[in-house]
């Protein structure tokens, strides 16, 4: 009787927390090795067995720069705050390309990774955050082209260059927040990834990528410009231009307003993701 009872293996049941929960950073750190592995796998999956390798990270922003320079800079004569239009647009395309690709990949992450999280337990939040981090490699590679353009046009960075890490963090928070919102929705509603493609195009033309943000103040006034700052990528893009090209002071009002939105998106996205986490395995 005693021997049979000793042979019984205890069963551990992990139950998801109910309601809106914040990120459990302690648990997240415990699975940091898995996080690193998924990031590495994500990067290798993109560039493995490709002839051009990391060059693909340059093609999209460079091609977009050429098209925008011809259409908006050449034909439409879009103002560029006294900066040559190619570098004016490319300085915006670097953060924008990262944001758009990270948001899209993060939205689809739970769908593409459902074979993983339905079989083994780990913090599910790792999945949508993996592409947000892995896409930073493309971001830094494309940044090298901007350095070359600055040398070509004889543009020297300003002291505001030291604020670039703040803008990068703001960019990451925005992509992470939206990615957590949309990935949690997409696993249940498969129309979401389709809509994100359309939304990405809409958000690009709403951002000051091909046009200067000064047009808003000229046409609608300073109050409208401050309200426009709630769009986080507006402050990020204008901040990148100011820090790197030195054609105007840092747009602190836009950055402050956008920072509030970025943090709000990240916190609300993590709360929403955690609240829906318990149904992921059932609907995947």
N, C-alpha and C positions, 0 to 999 in steps of 0.2 A: 504493500500500500504506500509506504513511504518512498520506495524507489520509483514508482510510477509518478508520484506527485513531483519528485525532484526533476524528472525528465521533461516536464512541461515547460516549453519556452514561452516567456512572457511576450505578449503582443503590444507593440507601441503604436498608438493611433495618433496621427498628427491632424488636428482639426484647425481649419482656418479661422482666424478671428472674424467676428461678425462686426458689421458697421464700418464706419469710416476710421481708418487707422493711418498713422504716420509711418514713415519709413523706419524700419528697425535696422539702424546702421550697424549695430553690433553683429547681428546675424549676417548682414551684407558683407561685413569685413571677414567673417568666418568663411565665406564662400568666395573670397577674392581670387583664389587660384582658379576657380571655375570661370569667374568673370574674365580673367586674363586669357584663359584657354579659348573662350568663345570669341573674344576680340581677335585673337590671333587667327582662329579658324575663319572668321569673317573676312579678314584681310586676304588670307591665302585663297579663299574661295573666289575672290574677285580677280586676283591677278595670276593665279596659278595656271600654267600652260597657256599663257598669252604671249604673243610675239612681242608686242610693244610694252608690256609690263606696266610700270607706274606712269608711263607716258599718257595712258588713258586718263589719268587724273588731271592732265593739262588740257586735253582736247576740248572738253566741254566749255570751260570758261574762256579759253583762247578763241574758240570758234564763235562763241557768243559775243565776245569783244569785237571781233572783226565784223560780224553782222550788225551789231548795234552801232559801230562806228560809221559804217556805210549808210545805214538807213536813218538813224536818229542824228548822228553827228554830221553826216554829209548831206543827205537829202532833206531831212526835216529841220536841219540847222538848230538842233536843240542846244540851249545854253549849257555851259559846263563850268561856270564860275571861274572862267579864265584859265582853266586847266585843259591841256590837250585831251580831246575826247576819248582816245583809246585808253589812256591810263585812268581817266575819270571814271569810265565804265568798268574797267577791270578791277579797280580798287573796291568797287561795290560788288562785283561778281564773285570775289573770293569768299566773303562771308555769306553771300546769298546762296551760292552753289552748295556750300556746306550745309546751310540750314535746310534747303529744299531736299537734298539727298538724305540727310539724317532724319528729317521728318517723315519722308516717304518710307525709308527702310524700317524705321521704328514702328510705323503704323502697321506694316506687314509682318513684323517680327514674330508675334504670337502665332500667326497662321502658318508661317514657314517653319516655326520651331515647335509645333504642337507634338511632334514625335518625341521630343525631349521631356517637356514638363509633364506629360501625361504618364510617364513611366517612373520618374524618380523625383524626390523632393529636393528643392532648393528655392531660394527666394525668387519668385517669378519676375520680380522687378528687374532682375539682371537681363532678361531677354530684350525688352525695349530699350534699355540703356546701352546694350552692346553696340548697335550700329551708331549711336550717338558718339561713342568714343572712337570706334574704328574709322569713322569718316574724317576724324581729325587728321589722319595721315594724308588724305587727299588735300585737305585744307593747307597743310604746311608745304606740301609739294607745289601746289599752285601758287603759294606765296612767293616762291623763288622766282617765278616769272615776273611778279610785281617788282621785285628788287631789280631785275634786269631792266624793266621799263623805266624805273626811277633813274637808273644810271644813264640810260639812253636819252631821256629827256632832261637830264641834269637837275633832278629834283632831290633835295636833301630832306630827310625826315626831321621833324621838330622835336622839342622836348616832350611834347605830348605823346611821343612814342611809348613812354613808360606806362601809359594808361591802356595800352593795347590788351594786356592780360585781363583787365576789367571788362573790356568789350567782348573778349573771347568767352569769359565766364557767362556774361549776359546772353550771348549767342547760344551757348550750350544749354543754359537753363530754359531758354525759349524752346529749343528743339526737343529737349527732354520732356518738358511739360506737355507740349502738344502731342508728342509721341506716346506718352503714357495715356493721355485721354483717348487718342484715336486707336491705339492698339487694343485697349480694353473694350472699346466699342466694336472694333473690326472682327474680333474673335466671335462675336455674337451676331453682328450685322455685316455681312460680307460685301455690302455696297460701299462701305466706308473707304476702302483702298481706291476704288474707282473715283470716288468724289475727291479724294486727296490730290489726285493728279490735276483735276480741274482747279481745285483750291490753290495749288501751288502756282499755277499760271496767274491766277487772279491776284495772289499776294505779291508776286514779283512786280507786276505793273503798278500795284499800290505802293510798293516800296520805291525809294528814290534811287533806283538802279540806273535807269536811262535818262532821268531828269534830276535836276538839283532840287533839294527840299526848299530852297529859297523861293521857288515859284508859289508855294502855298501861302507864304507870308505876303507875297506881292498881290495875289489874287483874292485871298480870303482873310488876311490879317493875322496878327501875332497870336490871338486867342485860338484861332483855328490850328495854327502851327503847334501850339502847346497840346491841344487835344489830339492832333495827329501823332504826337510823341508817345501816346499810349500804345502805338504799334511798335513793339520792341526793335524790330529790324531797322526801323527808320533811324533810331539813335545809334544802333550798331554801325550801319553803313556810313552815316554822316560822320560818326566818330572815327571810323577807319580812314576816311578821306582827310579829315582834319589832322589826325595824328601823323599820317604818312606823307601827305602832299603839302601840308602847311599853308593852304590857301585861305584859311579862315580859322577862328578860334574854335576850341572844342565846344560842341553843342550840348552843354551840360543840362539844359532844360529838357531836351529830347532824351538824353541818356537817363536822367532821373525818372522821368515819366515812364520810359520804356523799361527801366529797371524794376519799377513797381509791378508792371504787368508781367515781366519775366519771372519774378519771384512768385507772384500769384499763380501763374500758370504751372510752375513747378510744384508748388505746395498742393494746389487743388488737383493737379494731375496725379500726384502720388496718392492722395486721399482716395480719389475715384478709382484708381487702379487697385488699391488694396481692398476697397469695398466690393469690387467685382471679382476678386481673385478666386473666391470659392467656387465660381461657376465655370472657370476656364476649362477644366478637364471634362466637364459634362457637355459643353457646347462645341469643343474642338473636334 
